[in-house]
Amino acid sequence: MSLNTTPQGERVHIALFGRRNVGKSSLINALTGQEVAIVSEIKGTTTDPVSKAMELLPLGPVMIFDTPGLDDEGALGVLRIERTRDVLNKTDVAILVLEAESGIGACERDILTLVRAKGIPLLTVFNKADLQPPSPDALRQAAEESGGAPVLAVSSTTRAGIEALKRALAEAAPDDGSDTRLIGDLLHPGDVVVLVTPIDAAAPKGRMILPQQQTVRDILEAGALALVTREVELRAALAALAHPPRMVVTDSQVFAKVAAETPREVPLTSFSMLFSRYKGDLAEQVRGTQAVAALKDGDRILVAEGCTHHRQCDDIGTVKIPRWLRQHTGRDLVFEHTSGMTYPRDLSRFALIIHCGGCMLNRREMRYRIHQAKAAGVPIVNYGVLIAYMQGILERCLEPFGSRYSLIRSV
């Protein structure tokens, strides 16, 4: 991830849904002005959801998802439709693509029901309007069945209506969360924040990992100063400052060392706890630590990550956390691991879910995952929250976020 590239999790996620051959792929190409998606007259050319990071004016950085047809057939078709519906869990704006001839049928109504249930902003688009424009009755029906969502007629071939669709997307997109900050709302101009970033085998060569990049950017946008150091130079970095820093933020893997060397009066937290507050539900993930003491031999623990990466010999998710949790509880626990888009539909078999910070997930998908855990009655924590709890510093690491967590941090 380049320092000059908007992270995937910070982009507006736009997904197109519709039957096979209604022109979803060609509509994406018309929107972006590029040959992003494969276009064919053969039904079912798009066999799995495909995403592409783009800049789409006047909206800005987006992720666009092309999905298989809602009317796909056969056993594979059922699986493809399930994958299509999974895309809804990360969709910020949905576009339902129709043809004037077929209009809205059963498969469209199914997806509309899901879109409404998830509260996703919707646009309904009649494509191929150059070949057959929708009748007034078709437009009226689409508006009614879409719950009053905007209905547009466009042509991917002539580009008629495409600019209007772009403007509608910009209007439909959810607020960018400008009032929700990763760290900037905790700072004042001129504050100094010390960031502890281990450089080990898991760190990408030549660059910092994404949570560290995003935290530095938000500190700078707040007019504050970022001092970045490895854990081995932390003591020297603190000693070199004329005044104590406003805060120390650390990679949770080195929590113990950093907590020991950071003066107690200096607020301390971790990158993953910042992300829990920013994208997820920090309160719920702190509550999840209550389940740790109740774990029993044979309990199944899900360790979920929002990205896929090369596993190192002492990987945090697959090696360190299982080892630390077994040591902390003294229990013989069974661990399962998921990464990337994979997230189990049935969570009921787990006694606890341990999730990464979710830097590669957008806010909607991270909160969907937490909601699914709550609905299944399964406690959920994230890496930083769990590690701070096991090391006895959770209360200290919640202090930077204020008193709203005072009722849940005595766990």
PADO-643145 format. One line per 4 residues: number of its first residue (from 1); their letters; for each residue z, y, x of C-alpha. Coordinates in steps of 0.5 Angstrom, whole numbers. Layout:
<rs>
NUM	A	Z,Y,X ~ ...
</rs>
This chain:
<rs>
1	MSLN	0,0,0 ~ -2,7,3 ~ 2,12,3 ~ -3,16,0
5	TTPQ	-4,11,-6 ~ -1,11,-12 ~ 3,5,-13 ~ 1,0,-18
9	GERV	8,1,-22 ~ 7,8,-23 ~ 0,8,-26 ~ -1,8,-33
13	HIAL	-3,1,-36 ~ -9,1,-40 ~ -11,-5,-43 ~ -18,-7,-48
17	FGRR	-17,-12,-53 ~ -23,-15,-58 ~ -27,-21,-59 ~ -32,-24,-54
21	NVGK	-38,-20,-53 ~ -36,-13,-57 ~ -37,-9,-50 ~ -30,-9,-47
25	SSLI	-33,-10,-40 ~ -39,-5,-41 ~ -34,0,-44 ~ -29,0,-38
29	NALT	-35,1,-33 ~ -37,7,-38 ~ -30,10,-38 ~ -30,9,-30
33	GQEV	-37,11,-28 ~ -37,5,-24 ~ -39,-2,-24 ~ -32,-5,-25
37	AIVS	-33,-10,-30 ~ -38,-16,-30 ~ -43,-15,-36 ~ -46,-21,-39
41	EIKG	-50,-22,-46 ~ -46,-29,-45 ~ -40,-30,-49 ~ -34,-31,-45
45	TTTD	-36,-28,-39 ~ -29,-25,-38 ~ -24,-31,-37 ~ -18,-28,-35
49	PVSK	-15,-21,-35 ~ -17,-17,-30 ~ -14,-11,-27 ~ -17,-5,-23
53	AMEL	-13,1,-20 ~ -17,7,-22 ~ -17,15,-22 ~ -19,17,-29
57	LPLG	-19,24,-31 ~ -16,28,-34 ~ -11,22,-35 ~ -10,21,-27
61	PVMI	-8,14,-24 ~ -9,8,-28 ~ -9,1,-28 ~ -15,-2,-33
65	FDTP	-14,-9,-36 ~ -20,-13,-38 ~ -18,-19,-42 ~ -22,-25,-45
69	GLDD	-24,-25,-52 ~ -19,-25,-58 ~ -24,-31,-61 ~ -24,-35,-55
73	EGAL	-25,-42,-57 ~ -22,-49,-55 ~ -16,-51,-51 ~ -18,-46,-45
77	GVLR	-19,-41,-50 ~ -12,-42,-53 ~ -9,-41,-46 ~ -14,-35,-45
81	IERT	-11,-32,-51 ~ -4,-33,-49 ~ -6,-29,-42 ~ -9,-24,-46
85	RDVL	-3,-23,-50 ~ 2,-23,-44 ~ -2,-17,-42 ~ 1,-13,-48
89	NKTD	8,-13,-44 ~ 6,-8,-39 ~ 1,-4,-43 ~ 2,3,-44
93	VAIL	-4,4,-48 ~ -8,-1,-52 ~ -15,0,-54 ~ -18,-5,-59
97	VLEA	-25,-5,-59 ~ -30,-7,-65 ~ -37,-7,-67 ~ -39,-4,-73
101	ESGI	-42,-11,-76 ~ -36,-15,-75 ~ -30,-10,-76 ~ -23,-12,-77
105	GACE	-22,-19,-78 ~ -16,-24,-77 ~ -16,-24,-69 ~ -16,-16,-69
109	RDIL	-10,-16,-74 ~ -6,-21,-70 ~ -6,-17,-64 ~ -5,-10,-68
113	TLVR	1,-14,-71 ~ 4,-15,-63 ~ 2,-8,-61 ~ 6,-5,-67
117	AKGI	12,-9,-66 ~ 12,-7,-58 ~ 11,0,-60 ~ 5,1,-56
121	PLLT	0,7,-57 ~ -7,5,-60 ~ -14,7,-60 ~ -19,4,-64
125	VFNK	-26,4,-61 ~ -33,2,-65 ~ -37,1,-59 ~ -45,0,-59
129	ADLQ	-45,6,-64 ~ -52,7,-61 ~ -54,0,-64 ~ -50,1,-71
133	PPSP	-46,6,-72 ~ -40,5,-76 ~ -40,7,-84 ~ -35,11,-87
137	DALR	-32,5,-90 ~ -31,2,-83 ~ -28,8,-80 ~ -23,8,-86
141	QAAE	-21,1,-86 ~ -20,1,-78 ~ -16,8,-79 ~ -11,4,-85
145	ESGG	-11,-2,-81 ~ -9,1,-74 ~ -3,5,-78 ~ -7,12,-77
149	APVL	-8,11,-70 ~ -15,15,-67 ~ -21,12,-69 ~ -27,13,-65
153	AVSS	-35,11,-64 ~ -38,11,-57 ~ -44,8,-54 ~ -43,5,-47
157	TTRA	-50,5,-46 ~ -51,12,-48 ~ -44,15,-46 ~ -44,18,-53
161	GIEA	-37,19,-55 ~ -34,17,-48 ~ -31,24,-46 ~ -28,24,-53
165	LKRA	-25,17,-51 ~ -22,20,-44 ~ -19,26,-48 ~ -16,21,-53
169	LAEA	-13,17,-48 ~ -10,23,-44 ~ -6,25,-51 ~ -4,18,-53
173	APDD	-1,16,-46 ~ 7,16,-46 ~ 10,21,-42 ~ 10,20,-35
177	GSDT	18,20,-35 ~ 18,27,-31 ~ 25,27,-33 ~ 27,20,-30
181	RLIG	27,20,-23 ~ 28,15,-17 ~ 33,19,-13 ~ 31,27,-14
185	DLLH	36,28,-20 ~ 42,26,-16 ~ 40,31,-10 ~ 40,39,-9
189	PGDV	35,42,-4 ~ 37,42,3 ~ 41,36,2 ~ 41,30,7
193	VVLV	40,23,5 ~ 40,18,10 ~ 35,12,9 ~ 37,5,12
197	TPID	31,1,13 ~ 31,-5,17 ~ 25,-7,21 ~ 25,-15,21
201	AAAP	20,-20,20 ~ 19,-19,13 ~ 17,-11,14 ~ 10,-10,14
205	KGRM	7,-9,20 ~ 5,-1,21 ~ 8,1,15 ~ 15,1,11
209	ILPQ	16,-3,4 ~ 14,0,-2 ~ 21,2,-5 ~ 22,6,2
213	QQTV	16,10,1 ~ 17,12,-6 ~ 24,14,-5 ~ 22,18,1
217	RDIL	17,22,-3 ~ 22,23,-9 ~ 27,26,-4 ~ 22,31,-1
221	EAGA	20,33,-8 ~ 27,35,-9 ~ 27,39,-3 ~ 32,35,0
225	LALV	31,32,7 ~ 30,24,9 ~ 33,22,15 ~ 30,14,16
229	TREV	34,10,21 ~ 35,2,22 ~ 42,-1,21 ~ 43,-2,28
233	ELRA	42,6,29 ~ 46,8,23 ~ 52,10,27 ~ 49,14,32
237	ALAA	45,18,26 ~ 51,19,22 ~ 54,22,29 ~ 48,26,30
241	LAHP	49,30,23 ~ 53,37,23 ~ 55,35,16 ~ 56,29,12
245	PRMV	50,27,9 ~ 49,27,1 ~ 48,20,1 ~ 46,14,4
249	VTDS	41,9,1 ~ 40,2,4 ~ 36,-4,4 ~ 41,-9,0
253	QVFA	40,-14,5 ~ 45,-10,10 ~ 50,-8,5 ~ 56,-10,9
257	KVAA	54,-7,16 ~ 52,-1,13 ~ 58,0,8 ~ 63,-1,14
261	ETPR	60,4,18 ~ 59,9,12 ~ 65,14,11 ~ 68,12,5
265	EVPL	67,19,2 ~ 60,19,3 ~ 56,16,-3 ~ 53,9,-2
269	TSFS	48,5,-6 ~ 41,1,-5 ~ 34,2,-6 ~ 34,-4,-11
273	MLFS	40,-1,-15 ~ 36,6,-15 ~ 30,2,-18 ~ 34,-1,-23
277	RYKG	36,5,-26 ~ 29,8,-25 ~ 25,2,-28 ~ 30,-3,-31
281	DLAE	37,-2,-34 ~ 42,-1,-29 ~ 48,-2,-34 ~ 45,-9,-37
285	QVRG	44,-11,-30 ~ 51,-9,-28 ~ 54,-13,-34 ~ 50,-19,-31
289	TQAV	55,-20,-26 ~ 60,-22,-30 ~ 57,-29,-31 ~ 57,-30,-23
293	AALK	65,-33,-24 ~ 63,-37,-30 ~ 57,-41,-26 ~ 58,-49,-26
297	DGDR	55,-54,-22 ~ 48,-56,-24 ~ 47,-49,-27 ~ 40,-47,-26
301	ILVA	39,-40,-23 ~ 32,-36,-24 ~ 30,-32,-18 ~ 24,-27,-21
305	EGCT	20,-22,-17 ~ 15,-18,-19 ~ 10,-19,-13 ~ 7,-24,-9
309	HHRQ	8,-24,-1 ~ 8,-28,5 ~ 15,-32,5 ~ 19,-31,12
313	CDDI	24,-36,14 ~ 30,-32,12 ~ 26,-29,6 ~ 31,-25,1
317	GTVK	29,-29,-5 ~ 28,-36,-4 ~ 33,-37,2 ~ 38,-31,3
321	IPRW	41,-30,-4 ~ 41,-37,-6 ~ 45,-39,0 ~ 50,-33,-1
325	LRQH	51,-34,-8 ~ 53,-42,-7 ~ 57,-39,-1 ~ 61,-34,-6
329	TGRD	61,-39,-12 ~ 62,-45,-8 ~ 58,-48,-14 ~ 52,-53,-13
333	LVFE	47,-49,-16 ~ 39,-50,-18 ~ 34,-45,-16 ~ 28,-44,-19
337	HTSG	23,-38,-17 ~ 17,-34,-20 ~ 13,-28,-17 ~ 8,-24,-19
341	MTYP	5,-24,-27 ~ 9,-31,-28 ~ 15,-30,-32 ~ 18,-36,-36
345	RDLS	17,-35,-44 ~ 23,-40,-45 ~ 29,-37,-41 ~ 34,-41,-45
349	RFAL	35,-46,-39 ~ 38,-41,-34 ~ 45,-39,-33 ~ 43,-33,-30
353	IIHC	37,-29,-28 ~ 36,-25,-21 ~ 31,-20,-21 ~ 28,-16,-15
357	GGCM	28,-8,-16 ~ 21,-9,-19 ~ 17,-4,-15 ~ 11,-7,-17
361	LNRR	12,-7,-24 ~ 11,-1,-29 ~ 17,1,-33 ~ 15,-3,-39
365	EMRY	14,-9,-36 ~ 21,-9,-32 ~ 24,-7,-39 ~ 21,-13,-43
369	RIHQ	23,-18,-38 ~ 30,-15,-39 ~ 29,-15,-46 ~ 27,-22,-46
373	AKAA	33,-24,-42 ~ 38,-21,-47 ~ 34,-24,-53 ~ 35,-31,-50
377	GVPI	43,-29,-49 ~ 42,-30,-41 ~ 45,-25,-36 ~ 41,-21,-32
381	VNYG	42,-18,-25 ~ 38,-15,-19 ~ 38,-16,-12 ~ 42,-10,-10
385	VLIA	47,-11,-16 ~ 49,-18,-14 ~ 49,-17,-7 ~ 54,-11,-8
389	YMQG	58,-15,-13 ~ 59,-21,-8 ~ 61,-16,-2 ~ 66,-13,-6
393	ILER	63,-6,-6 ~ 59,-6,-13 ~ 64,0,-16 ~ 63,4,-9
397	CLEP	55,3,-10 ~ 55,5,-17 ~ 59,12,-16 ~ 53,16,-14
401	FGSR	50,15,-21 ~ 56,18,-25 ~ 61,17,-30 ~ 57,13,-35
405	YSLI	58,7,-31 ~ 65,7,-31 ~ 66,2,-37 ~ 62,-3,-34
409	RSV	64,-3,-27 ~ 70,-7,-27 ~ 67,-14,-27
</rs>
